[in-house]
């Protein structure tokens, strides 16, 4: 790889943003498949590739999922005795983010091909290895989307209601929802900052 290619890739890393507002334009299936292919080329523990993807483009399915997740969010916030104003704000925002994206991708984890152990310590480590693998696939996916001229945002909400997501999308029993990625052509721009490198690095 020459210096120009390296610079282009590095710039792409710095330019990607989490975008939450999209144009209504549909995204071609071949573009989605290309992005998913990039996701599957992430590193994974034992090369077991524990990632799974559920792609949602149908309006009614998006609305159904958003309503179901919003109902659980409302239930949880009410159990926390959160102010009604906060409940309305959070549930409305969640519904809008999910339904306004032309494409949703439920990023899931499957332990079907991972190793199994008789003890809790190693079982937990194996599970964390799968989680890390799926997260790397998600990062590949977002970078590939950016490269294709799309924008995306990682939503962690499925971790708080995996049963709701699984039931609503009729996922296979071994698919564990980890995140919801929204994708589309950006309708906003955002700026981000990062802490100085020395705040996060130790040299030994």
N, C-alpha and C positions, 0 to 999 in steps of 0.2 A: 504494500500500500504506500503510495507516495504522500508527500507532505500535504498536498492540496486535498486529497481524500481524507486524511486525518483531520485537517482543519474543518472540513465540511461536517464530519461526524461530530466533532467536539462542539461546533457551533449549534448543531441540532440539539445536543444535550442541554446546552445553555438556553436555547430559545423555547423549548417545550414548556407549556403552561397548562395548568388545570383550568379548563374552560367549562362553564356551566350554562352558557346560552348559545343556541345553535340556530342556523337558518333551517327552514322547513324542508330544504331539498333532500330528496332520498339519496342514499348511498348505494352505488352499484354493488351487486353481490360479489362480483369478481374482486372488487377492492377489499371487501370484508374478508374474503377468503385469503387474499394476499397478506392481509394484516394478521389473520389467525395463523397462517403458515409461519410468519416471523415469530409469533408467540411460541410456537412449538419447537423452535430452534434455540430456546433458552437452555442453559445447563439444568440438569436435574439429578437428584440423588440416585445413585446406581443406574442412571439413565433410564429410570422407570417411567418418566414422563407422566406424573400423576395429575396433570391439569386436565380439566374438562371445561367446555364452553357451551353455554346455551345462548343462542342469538335470538333476540326479540326485535322484530320490525313491525309487527302488526299493532295498529293503534289500540284496538280493544284489549289486547294482551298487556300492553304497556299500562293502560288505564286500570285494568284489573289488578296487576301487580302493585301499582302505586297505591291503589285504594287499600289493598290488603296490608301492605307494609305500613301505610299511614294509620290504619286502625290499630295495629299493634303498638306503634309509636305513641299514639294517643293513650292507649291503655297503660303503657309503662309510665308515661309522664303523669297521668292521673294518679297512679299508685304512688308516685313520688311526691304527690301533693304540689305539683308545679302550678304556678299561676296560669289561669285560663288563657291569658294573653300570650304567654310563652307557648302553650300547647297549640294554639291556633297558628301561631307564627311558624313553629317547627314543622307541623304536619302539612301546612300549606306549601312551605318551601320544599319539603321532601316530594310532595306530589308533583309540583311544578317541574322540578329537576328531572324526575323520572319520565314524565309524560311528554316533555318538550324535546327530548333527544330523539332524533330519527332512528338511532340504533342503540339498543341496550345489549350488553354482553354480561351474562352472569358467569363469573369466574369461579369455578368449583374445584374441589380436591377429591380425589379418589384414593383410598388406601388399598384398592384391590390388588395392585401389583407390588406393593411395598413389602419389606420383610416383616415378619412377626416374631415376637419374643415372649417368653413366659413371664418376664418381670416388668414392673411398671416403669422403671428408670429407662431401660432401653426402648420400650414401647413409646414412651413420651418423646425420646430423642428421634425415633424414626418418624413420628408424626410431625415433629418440628422440621425435619428434613423435607418432608413433603410440602409443608406450608411454605418453606423458603423457596422450593422449586416452583410452586405455583405463583408466588410473588414475582419471581424473576420472569416468568412467562408474561405476567401482567405488565411488567416494565417494558419488555420487548414489544408487546402489543401497543402500548401508548406511544412508544418511539416510532414504530412503524406507521401508526396513524398520523403522527405529526409529519413524517416524511412524505406521506401521501397527500398532504394538504388538509387533513382532517384535524379535529381537536378532540380531546377526551378528558374525562375526569374519573378518578377512582373514588367510589363510594363504599365505605366500610359497613353500611347499614345492614347488609345480610348477616353479619356476625351476630347481630342482636335479635334476629328473627329468622334463623335458618329454616325452621319448620314451615314458616309462612311462605318463604321463597320456594322451597322444595315442593310444597303442595300446590301452590299457584301455577308453577311451571311444569308440574308433573315430571319432576326429575327422577332418574333412576335412584334406587335406594342408596347406592354407595356414593352418590355425588353430594358433597358437602359444600354449600355455598360459602364463599369466602369474601367476595366483593361484587359490586355491580359497576360496570364500566359504561359510562355514557359516551357516545360517539356521534359526530356530525360535523358539518362545515361551520366554522366558528362565526358567531354573531357578536363577539366582543373581543377585546384584547386585555391582557392583564400583565402587570409587572410584578416581579418577585425579587426578594433579596435573600441572601444566604449569609450565615455567620462566617466570620473569618476562619480560614482553614485551621489555624492554630487552636481554635476552641474545641476542635473535634479530633485532633491527632496527637498521638504520643510517638516519639521516635526512640527506639531502643537499639 
